[in-house]
Amino acid sequence: MKKNVFILISLISIFVFWQFIEDLVNIERVGAGQISLGAFIPTPLTIATVISAQSRLLFTALSVTLLRAIIGFLFALLFAILNNYIFIAFPKARQFFLPIMLAVNSFPIIGFSPLVILLFGQGSEIGIVFISFLIAYFPILITLDKALKQVSVDILDLARLWGFSRGETFVRIQFPFALPHLFNSFKLALPASIIGATLGEWLGTSIGIGRIVVLSLYQLEPGLMYSALILITLSSLFGVFLIDLVENIVCPWQRGK
């Protein structure tokens, strides 16, 4: 809770400092006969005014983007867990596929745009969810793989002596051990899935916060563009806050760490 209060105070401080500095710069620029900086970078008060005036448009678009992001995130979680179970069951598969997956992860996501359009069509819902899935998948996969490797060999040997099957060992020992690490990966993967959905919407869609960002950029509406970007940021922070709450319930021994 203290950490979240600190984040909130930090955000408020940033916005207050931003407003103060830009007001000073604008006074100097206008006094010198130059264009106000607000024509390019709106102040927090301007952004708040735009969010209030365009709340229906912005929050409708944001809800669509968040739904796409959550679907992508859930599929990323499912596939990452499934892949790690396969890696445990078939170590040679891990040796072969994990380096390939790391190479794919290092490839700029925008480079997959032509492939996504070719496979799913421009503006496809599935294509947007796929990009969200792709960005969220790798942090979960790699973190979970590393956490599962840290389980003591002695514990695994003891589980075999007790007659645990490979599946029982994974569900009852390895996965619970990896849970704290998994929640840490969520704090990277969930914001990444939101960014992925936003990027996917840049390829073309009828609605979404990413579409608003692109349209406002081309229509020279910085207030609307920054409003959309701020809402994306706040949504990511709120998602991390929710993950913290769930982690405290599921992994109470992690509280305070």
Secondary structure as UniProt FT lines:
FT   HELIX           2..31
FT   TURN            32..33
FT   HELIX           37..39
FT   HELIX           44..53
FT   HELIX           55..89
FT   HELIX           91..106
FT   HELIX           109..112
FT   HELIX           113..120
FT   TURN            122..123
FT   HELIX           125..149
FT   HELIX           153..161
FT   TURN            162..163
FT   HELIX           166..169
FT   HELIX           170..174
FT   HELIX           175..202
FT   HELIX           209..218
FT   TURN            219..220
FT   HELIX           222..250
FT   HELIX           252..254
FT   TURN            255..256
//
